[in-house]
């Protein structure tokens, strides 16, 4: 049995696939002269399969990715590109160097506490 898939937009059927192969595109989406019309069709492949770092499940495809993100209340990191860095306090941004110094101090404090708890 062959697999059929169609994509619709506000103007009706836009694309048709048969067994994963694009077999039809609505004529108005196929610009014959992209330089003059400024439009052309863009078709993206499905998301690559990966193992979720959250729950260890295998996520394959866009629909599974949307469901996984909804279930765990997360967003893909590609959607975070272009956002401003987080600020703290009165809008002061912490530099990478300052962040590294703070991490080092916190590790030293935690190591010291762990060392002291082993003593007595």
N, C-alpha and C positions, 0 to 999 in steps of 0.2 A: 504494500500500500504506500503510495507516494505521500509526501508531506507537503501541504499547501499552506501558505501564509500570505496575508495581505495587510498593508498598512493604509490607514485612512486619515485624511485631514479634513479641514472645514469645507473643502471643495469636492469631497468624495474620495474614491479609491486613488491612491497615489502610487503604490508599488505592489508588485506580486512576486512571490518567491515559490519555486517548485523544487523540493528536495534541497533546500539551502542555496539555490542558484537564483539570482535575480533574472526574471523572465519578462517583466513588463514594467515600464515607468510611464506615468501619465505624460503626454507630449509637452504640456506647459512647464513641466519640471526639467525637461531635457532642452536646455538652451543650446541652439545650434551655433550661436556666435556669442560666447560668454563675454568677450571684450565689449560688445555693443550693448548687450542686455544687462550685464553685471550680475547675472544669476546663473547658477548651475546646481545640479543635484549633488549632494554629498551623502555617501552611504558608508556608515561605519560598521566594522565587524563587531562581533560580540566580545564582551569582556573575557579576559583570560581567566582560566580556572585557578583558584588559589585556596589555601587552607587558612581559615580564619584564625587570627591570633587571639580572638576573644573566647571562642568556644570550641575550636578545633574542627569545625564542620567544613566540608568542601563546598565552596561557593562557585557556581559556574553560570555565567550569563548575567545580563543586566537585570532581569526580573528577580533572580536569586539574590543579587547584590542589593536591590531595593528592599526586598523582604528582610534580608539579614540586617541592614541598617535600621529599618523600622523596628525590628524585634529588639535590637540592642540599644536603640536611641543614640546612634552615632551617624556621622557623615563621612564619606570618602575624603581622603586628604587632598585629592585633586580639586575639590570644591573649595578648599581653604586657601588656594593660591591667590595672591593679590590682596589678602586682608592685611590690615595694619597690625604690627606687633602689639601684644598685650602690654598695657602700662599698669603701674602700681602706684598706690598712694595718690598724689596730686598730678598724675599724668607723667610721672618720671619713668623713662624707659631704662631698664637695667641692661648694661652692656654685656656682651658675651664674656669678656674678661672678668667683670665684677661677678657675674653669675658663677663662673668657675671658682673664684676665690671663696664665695659663699658656700659652694658645695664642699670644697676641701675642708673648710672650718666645720661644717656640719658632720662630715665623716669623722673628723678628728674627735669631736665631742662624743659621737656615738661609740667610736672605738674605745675611748677612755671609759665611758659608762659601762660598756660590756666588759672591759678589763677589770674594772673595780667590782663588778657583780660576781666575777669568778673568784676574786680574792676572799670574799667573805660574805 
